Amino acid sequence: MSGDGNDTHNVTTSVVAGTEAPLTEVHLEYRSNRRYRLLFGAPFDVIDMDTPRPPGGRIAFFRPGDRFGLVLWDLNDFGTTHWRVLVCRALRAGETGARVPQVQPGAVVLLDVVGATRARAALTWLRPTIDRGDALALPDARFVEADFRLNNTPLVRLKAYAEVQP
């Protein structure tokens, strides 16, 4: 699975927050074959995981309505096999969202790109705002628009965009 072809979104089922929305948990793992990293966001709290042994990461907690960005990728002996970039918003009370890997109970997905070329283009687009600390200030509509453009632009154009050095 190269991640460049006709990958589809893996967000499948929806979840609904209760009348009192709980904190959203984001499980961040750092293992030899798997990396789940927080791109941006201001967690309410972060704790170290005790299991599996040896400890392999942390859990970040977000309040209802908080936004965060994630990078998910899997590796094998030949390189990266799965790339995914997500920007999500933690569920508010009574809000419907999607099940997202590593996120409990779920979130509203604002941007979801899968595949090496699309993920690199998304990171290229996000990098300046993350470096300036402005990623949380962007309106939800900017992420939704970027999701549409990144998922509907031909891969050749995205590859050229991602390789341009600022």
N, C-alpha and C positions, 0 to 999 in steps of 0.2 A: 504494500500500500504506500505509494509515493506521496499521496496527499496533494498532488497537483491536478488530478483529473476531474472527474465529475463527482466530487464529494458533495454530499448533502448535509444539511444541518442535522445534528444529533439531538436537538431539543425536541422531545417527543410529547410527553404528557404534561398536563397542566396541574398545578397545585393551587390551593386557595388558603390564604392565611386566615386564622380565626379572628374572633372579635378583638382579641388582644394579640397583636402580631409579636411573635417571639423574636429574639435576636437571630440574625442569619449567621450561620457558621460557614466559614470557608476553610476547607482543609488543604493546607499547603504541604506538599511532600517533596522531599529531596532524597531520592534514592539513585542508585547507579543507573537504572534504566527508565526512570520516570521523574519528571520535574513539573511541579505545579507551583507557579510563582505569582505573587501579587504585583501587578504593574503599578497601580496607584490605588488610592483610597485611604481613608482615615478610620481604621478599626477602633471600636469602642474598647476592646481588650484583645490581647494575644497571649495564648498559652502554649507551652511545649507539649507535644504528644508523648504519652508514656508508652503507648503500643503502636505499632509493632516494635518488637525489640530488634536491633537497637533503635532508639528513637529516630524517627524519620521525618520530622517536620513540626509544624505548628498549626494551631487553629486560630483564625482571626474571627472576631465577632463584630458584626455590623448592626447598627440600629435600623429600624424600619425607615425606608426612604433613602438610606445612604447608598452612594454609588461606588463601584470598585471595578478595576480591570484585572483580568487574569490571563496568563499565558500557560497553556497546557501542552506538553510535548512528551512523546515516548521515544526511547532509543533502543537500538539493538547493536549487534557487532558491526553493522554496515553503516550506521548513522541514524538520523532521525527518521522515524516511521510515521509519526502523526503530529501535526502542528495545529494548534487552535488558539485563537485570540478572542476573548469575550470581554464585553463591558456590560455590567449588570447593575440593577438597582434592587436593593433589599425590599422584600414585600412589606407593604403597609397592611394594617388591619383590614380584613375583608377583601383584599386585592387578589386577583388571579395572576399567577405567574407560571413559569416553566420549570421543569426539573432540569437542573444543570449539574454536570459532573463536579464533584467536590464541594457542592453548595447544598446546605440543608437549611430549611426545607425546600427552598427553590428561590427563584428571583425573576424579575422582569428583565428580559434580555434586550438590550439596546443595540448591541453589535455582536455578531457571531460570524467569524470567518474561519474556514477550515482549509488546510492545504498549505504547503510550503510557500508558494508564491503569494497567495492571498494574505497569509499571516505576516510575511515580510513587508508587504505593502501596508498592511494595517499598522504594524510597528513603526514603519517609516512615517506614516501620517500622525501617529500618536506621539512619537518621540519629542518633538519640539514643545508640545503642550505639557507633557510630563516633566521635561527638564525645567520649564518655567514654573511649574507648580500650578498650572491653569486647568488641568484635566477635570477637576471637580467643578470648575466654574462653567464649563461648556454646557449648553442646554441639551436635554435629552434628544431633541430633534436633530442636532448635529451628528450624534452617534447613529441614529436611525438612518439618516441620509448617507453617512459613510458606509453603513452596512449594505445599503442598496447598491451604492456605486462599486464597492469592493467585490460584491458577489455577482454583479452583472457586467463588469468590465472584462474584456478578453484578457486571458492570462499573459499574452505577449505584451500588451500595454502595461499591465501591472508589474511585470518583470522589469521592464525598462524604468518604470517609476521607482521601484524599490532599489534599483542599482545606482540611481543618481545620488551622488554625495553632495550634501548641503555645503 
